[in-house]
Amino acid sequence: MIPSHFQTEFEKIMKRDYFSSEIHPVREKAFSRFMDMGLPTQKWEDWRFTNLSELKNKKYYISDIKDAPTKPINLEKYKMEGVDTVVFYNGHYQKDISSVPEGVRLLNGIEYFERNNKSMVCAEYSPFDFLNTALMDSGFCILVEPNTIVKKPIRVLFVSNGEKAVMTNPRIDIELGQSSSLTFVEHHVGEASSYFQNESVFVNLAPNVSLDHIRIQTNSSGTINIENLKVSQEKDSQYNFFQFTNGSRFGRTNLHCELKGEGAECFLNGLTLSDSKSQIDNHIITEHISQNCTSSQNFKAILKDRSSGVFSGRVVVRKDAQKTDAKQSSKNLLLSEKAVMNSNPQLEINADDVKCAHSSTSGELDQEAIFYLRSRGLDIQLSKQLLVRGFAMEKINLIKNKPIYDHILSLFESWVRS
């Protein structure tokens, strides 16, 4: 059953004259599909460990002009050296304080729609795909022309603040032309009392392209974050994804990668830090369609208090995807007896000549290691912190860009000492 306020908010967005009426049929079709499908319940296989009661029971309102900043935004606390930043505040684009690096074009949603001959790719994997298409309110495209090496990372900073229960549905299209490269940082911050962001990101990688995609989620404990990420890779392209999560009441990443061209490589990594009663879910599908492709899913989680998490990773190898090399790993550290992790790596193999492996482990800190460290003069708190650092740094060390590495390391150190 769909709460009635979604219908009300859909009617509002259809009346806004600054959105192109040419997209109305797309919105209407998507909202109809959303209503037919309904919000997921725990009877759905992919959602059986996910409790959406807060989303179902609370009314959220699409962002309007009253939710835009009324005074200059102080971004000092979100400062990141060495990047150009595009800022959105409660779904509102802040052009005056935004910049893009040389070699990148930033198109708004209408410009991108026109560039694609008034056509739009719409995902249909979950109700949240349809909801995003129906209510998309912050659409833009990051475009890199062929043979362009973008040296400076581009960061999209989503700031959520205020007391009102705001709902935003940003859509990001990322297109990299042949033989180009880019580092893209997606950064979610803010201190909103109650906020729901349902984001869709579409990544299209032409042949011989390299994209480093870093996602940082450090929202307030009153935030619900859902990320719907679709990646399409052509021949010899490489996609490196790293997700660092230590914020929000509930977060779920739905990531679907399609390796369509021979020689494509897809490396997915993540580190989740959760505490209090938060829940962070990662649902990942890597689909090998062409031969001689390589992929990995390597995710770690550290859970405190009564927090919970889900790792559901699936590798699908199609019939013609011979010479596939695919690996999965889910490793989870439980720092509380009440913390819960549900891990389910899966392989679906329809080809003969492949190398595929998966593993999953969950457990507490090694008591013998703690005893050894204490025998060398460390107290129990420092001993535990040292072991947690050792568990996490394997992931953090994957970040190539030093300013981004330093920023994430600082966030991690603050959390581990708390």
C-alpha positions in Angstrom: 0.0 0.0 0.0 1.3 3.5 -0.9 0.8 6.3 1.6 -1.5 9.0 0.3 1.0 11.8 0.6 3.0 10.4 -2.3 0.0 11.1 -4.6 -0.3 14.6 -3.2 3.3 15.4 -3.8 3.2 14.0 -7.3 0.3 16.3 -8.1 2.3 19.2 -6.8 5.3 18.5 -9.0 3.2 18.1 -12.1 1.9 21.7 -11.6 5.3 23.3 -11.4 5.7 25.2 -14.6 9.5 25.4 -14.4 9.7 21.7 -15.3 9.3 20.8 -18.9 5.8 19.5 -19.8 7.4 17.2 -22.3 8.6 15.0 -19.4 5.1 14.8 -18.0 4.2 11.5 -19.8 7.4 9.9 -18.5 6.5 11.0 -15.0 2.9 9.8 -15.2 3.9 6.4 -16.5 6.5 6.0 -13.8 4.2 7.1 -11.0 1.5 4.7 -12.3 4.1 1.8 -12.1 5.1 2.9 -8.6 1.5 2.9 -7.4 0.9 -0.6 -9.0 4.1 -2.0 -7.4 3.7 -0.5 -4.0 6.5 0.0 -1.4 8.5 -3.1 -0.6 7.6 -5.2 2.3 9.6 -7.8 4.2 7.8 -10.5 2.3 9.8 -9.5 -0.8 13.0 -11.6 -1.1 15.4 -8.6 -1.7 13.8 -6.6 1.2 13.2 -9.3 3.9 15.8 -7.8 6.3 14.8 -4.2 5.6 12.3 -2.3 7.8 10.7 0.6 5.9 8.1 1.4 8.6 9.5 4.9 9.2 9.3 5.8 5.5 5.7 4.4 5.3 4.5 6.1 8.5 6.0 9.6 8.1 4.8 12.2 5.6 7.5 13.7 3.4 7.1 16.8 1.3 8.9 17.7 -2.0 11.3 20.5 -1.5 10.0 24.0 -2.4 11.4 27.5 -2.4 11.0 27.8 1.4 13.5 25.0 1.8 16.2 26.9 -0.1 18.9 28.6 2.0 17.9 32.1 3.2 21.5 33.2 3.9 24.9 32.3 2.5 25.9 28.7 3.2 29.0 28.0 5.3 30.6 25.0 3.7 33.7 25.1 5.9 32.8 22.0 7.8 32.4 20.1 4.5 35.6 21.4 3.0 37.6 19.1 0.8 40.8 20.2 -0.7 41.7 19.7 -4.4 38.2 19.3 -5.8 35.6 21.4 -7.7 32.2 21.2 -6.0 28.6 21.4 -7.3 26.3 22.2 -4.3 22.7 21.2 -3.8 20.9 22.4 -0.6 17.7 20.6 0.1 17.5 19.8 -3.6 18.2 23.4 -4.8 21.2 24.0 -7.0 23.5 26.6 -5.6 25.1 28.0 -8.8 27.0 30.9 -7.1 29.1 28.6 -5.0 29.5 25.8 -7.5 32.3 25.1 -9.9 33.3 22.3 -12.3 36.8 21.3 -13.4 38.3 21.9 -16.8 37.2 19.2 -19.2 33.7 18.7 -17.6 30.4 20.0 -18.9 27.5 20.3 -16.5 24.1 20.1 -18.2 20.8 20.6 -16.5 18.1 18.0 -16.9 16.3 19.8 -19.7 19.5 20.4 -21.6 20.4 16.7 -21.3 16.9 15.7 -22.3 17.1 17.8 -25.5 20.6 16.5 -26.2 19.3 13.0 -26.2 16.5 13.8 -28.7 14.0 14.1 -26.0 14.5 10.5 -24.8 15.3 9.4 -21.3 16.6 6.1 -19.9 14.5 4.9 -17.0 15.4 2.0 -14.7 12.7 -0.4 -13.6 14.3 -2.6 -10.9 12.5 -1.4 -7.8 9.7 0.9 -6.8 12.3 3.6 -5.9 13.4 3.7 -9.5 9.9 4.6 -10.5 9.5 7.1 -7.7 12.6 8.9 -8.7 11.5 9.2 -12.3 8.1 10.4 -11.2 9.3 13.0 -8.8 12.8 13.9 -10.1 13.5 17.5 -9.1 17.3 17.9 -9.4 18.3 16.5 -12.7 21.7 17.2 -14.3 24.4 15.5 -16.4 28.1 15.4 -16.0 29.6 15.1 -19.5 33.2 14.4 -20.4 34.1 14.5 -24.1 36.2 11.8 -25.8 40.0 11.8 -25.2 39.7 14.0 -22.2 41.6 13.3 -19.0 40.0 15.3 -16.2 42.8 15.9 -13.7 40.7 17.5 -10.9 37.9 15.6 -9.2 34.4 16.8 -9.3 32.3 16.6 -6.2 28.5 16.8 -5.9 27.7 18.0 -2.4 24.2 17.3 -1.2 23.4 19.3 1.9 20.2 18.5 3.9 19.1 20.8 6.7 16.0 22.0 8.5 13.1 20.8 10.6 10.6 20.0 7.8 10.4 16.4 6.5 11.7 17.2 3.0 11.9 14.6 0.2 14.2 15.1 -2.8 14.6 12.9 -5.9 17.8 13.9 -7.7 18.9 12.3 -11.0 22.5 12.3 -12.1 23.6 11.1 -15.6 27.3 10.6 -16.0 28.6 10.1 -19.6 32.3 9.6 -20.4 33.3 9.6 -24.0 35.9 7.2 -25.4 39.4 7.2 -23.9 38.5 9.7 -21.2 38.9 9.5 -17.4 37.3 11.2 -14.3 37.1 11.1 -10.5 33.6 11.7 -9.3 32.8 12.3 -5.6 29.2 12.0 -4.4 29.0 13.5 -0.9 25.9 13.5 1.4 26.0 15.7 4.5 23.7 17.7 6.7 21.9 18.0 10.0 18.2 17.7 8.9 15.8 16.5 11.6 14.0 14.4 9.0 14.9 14.0 5.4 14.3 11.4 2.6 16.6 11.4 -0.5 15.8 8.9 -3.2 18.6 9.4 -5.8 19.2 7.7 -9.1 22.6 7.8 -10.9 23.1 6.5 -14.4 26.7 5.9 -15.5 27.6 5.3 -19.1 31.2 4.4 -19.9 32.4 4.3 -23.5 35.3 2.1 -24.6 38.6 2.6 -22.9 37.2 4.8 -20.2 38.2 5.0 -16.5 35.9 6.3 -13.8 36.7 6.5 -10.1 33.4 6.9 -8.2 33.6 7.7 -4.5 30.4 7.9 -2.4 30.5 9.4 1.1 27.3 9.2 3.2 27.5 11.2 6.5 24.0 12.5 7.0 22.2 13.1 10.2 20.5 10.3 12.2 17.1 11.6 10.9 17.9 10.9 7.2 16.8 8.1 4.9 19.1 7.7 1.9 18.3 5.4 -1.0 20.7 5.3 -3.9 19.7 3.6 -7.2 22.9 3.3 -9.2 23.0 1.8 -12.7 26.4 1.4 -14.5 26.8 0.4 -18.2 30.3 -0.4 -19.4 31.7 -0.9 -22.9 34.9 -2.5 -24.1 38.0 -2.1 -22.0 36.3 0.4 -19.6 37.1 0.4 -15.9 34.8 1.4 -13.1 36.1 1.8 -9.6 33.5 2.3 -6.9 34.2 3.1 -3.2 31.5 3.8 -0.7 32.1 5.1 2.8 29.1 5.3 5.1 28.8 6.4 8.6 25.6 8.4 8.7 21.8 8.3 8.3 19.0 6.5 10.1 18.6 4.2 7.1 20.7 3.9 4.0 20.3 1.5 1.1 22.4 1.3 -2.1 21.0 -0.6 -5.0 23.9 -1.0 -7.4 23.6 -2.7 -10.8 26.6 -3.0 -13.1 26.4 -4.3 -16.6 29.7 -5.4 -18.2 28.7 -5.2 -21.9 32.0 -4.9 -23.7 34.9 -7.4 -23.8 37.7 -6.5 -21.3 35.5 -4.4 -19.0 36.6 -4.2 -15.4 34.4 -3.4 -12.4 35.8 -3.1 -8.9 33.3 -2.4 -6.1 34.4 -1.7 -2.6 32.8 -0.3 0.5 33.3 0.4 4.2 30.2 0.9 6.5 30.4 2.2 10.0 27.1 2.0 11.9 25.9 2.7 15.4 22.9 3.5 17.5 19.8 2.0 15.7 20.9 2.8 12.1 20.6 0.3 9.3 22.8 0.3 6.2 22.0 -2.1 3.3 24.1 -2.8 0.2 22.3 -4.7 -2.6 24.6 -5.3 -5.6 24.3 -7.1 -8.9 27.3 -7.4 -11.2 26.1 -8.7 -14.6 28.8 -10.2 -16.9 27.3 -10.0 -20.4 30.5 -10.1 -22.6 33.6 -12.3 -22.4 36.9 -11.6 -20.8 35.6 -9.3 -18.1 36.7 -8.9 -14.5 34.8 -7.9 -11.4 35.0 -7.8 -7.7 32.7 -7.0 -4.8 34.5 -6.4 -1.5 32.6 -4.8 1.3 33.3 -4.5 5.0 31.1 -3.3 7.8 31.7 -2.4 11.5 28.6 -2.3 13.6 28.1 -0.9 17.1 25.1 -0.7 19.5 21.8 -1.9 18.1 22.7 -1.2 14.5 22.1 -3.6 11.6 23.2 -4.1 8.0 22.7 -6.1 4.9 25.1 -7.2 2.2 23.3 -8.9 -0.7 25.7 -9.3 -3.6 25.0 -11.3 -6.7 27.2 -12.0 -9.7 25.4 -13.1 -12.8 27.4 -14.6 -15.6 25.6 -14.8 -18.9 25.9 -17.7 -21.4 28.3 -15.9 -23.7 30.5 -14.4 -20.9 33.3 -16.9 -21.1 36.6 -16.2 -19.4 34.8 -14.3 -16.6 36.8 -13.6 -13.5 34.6 -12.6 -10.6 35.1 -12.4 -6.8 32.9 -11.5 -3.9 33.8 -10.8 -0.2 31.7 -9.6 2.7 33.6 -9.2 6.0 31.8 -7.8 9.1 33.0 -6.8 12.5 30.4 -6.8 15.3 31.3 -4.6 18.3 28.1 -5.2 20.2 26.1 -8.3 21.1 23.0 -6.5 19.8 24.4 -5.6 16.4 23.1 -7.7 13.5 24.5 -8.3 10.0 22.8 -10.2 7.3 25.2 -11.3 4.5 24.3 -13.2 1.4 26.8 -13.4 -1.5 25.4 -15.3 -4.5 26.7 -16.6 -7.8 24.6 -17.3 -10.9 26.8 -18.9 -13.6 25.6 -19.8 -17.1 29.0 -20.2 -18.7 31.6 -23.0 -18.5 35.0 -21.3 -18.7 34.9 -19.0 -15.6 36.7 -18.2 -12.4 34.3 -17.2 -9.7 34.5 -17.2 -5.9 32.7 -15.8 -2.9 33.1 -15.6 0.9 31.4 -14.1 3.9 32.5 -13.8 7.5 31.0 -12.0 10.6 32.5 -12.0 14.1 33.7 -10.0 17.0 37.2 -8.7 17.9 39.8 -11.3 18.5 40.1 -11.6 22.3 43.5 -13.1 22.1 44.7 -10.1 20.1 43.2 -7.8 22.7 44.9 -9.7 25.4 48.3 -9.5 23.6 48.0 -5.7 23.1 47.0 -5.1 26.7 50.0 -7.2 27.8 52.1 -4.7 25.8 50.8 -1.8 27.9 47.7 -0.6 25.9 44.4 -0.2 27.7 41.4 -2.0 26.5 39.9 1.0 24.6 43.1 1.7 22.7 43.5 -2.1 22.0 40.1 -2.3 20.4 40.6 0.9 18.4 43.9 -0.4 17.0 42.2 -3.7 15.9 39.3 -1.8 14.3 41.7 0.4 12.4 43.6 -2.7 11.2 40.3 -4.1 9.9 39.2 -0.9 8.1 42.4 0.5 6.7 42.5 -2.1 3.9 39.5 -0.4 2.4 40.5 3.3 3.1 43.9 2.7 1.5 42.2 2.0 -1.8 41.5 5.7 -2.3 44.1 7.1 -4.7 43.4 10.8 -4.3 45.2 12.1 -1.2 42.8 15.0 -0.3 39.9 12.6 -0.5 41.8 10.0 1.4 42.6 12.5 4.1 39.0 13.6 4.4 37.6 10.0 4.7 40.4 9.0 7.1 39.5 12.0 9.3 35.8 10.9 9.3 36.8 7.3 10.2 39.1 8.4 13.1 36.3 10.6 14.6 33.9 7.6 14.5 36.3 5.0 15.9 37.2 7.3 18.8 33.6 8.1 19.6 
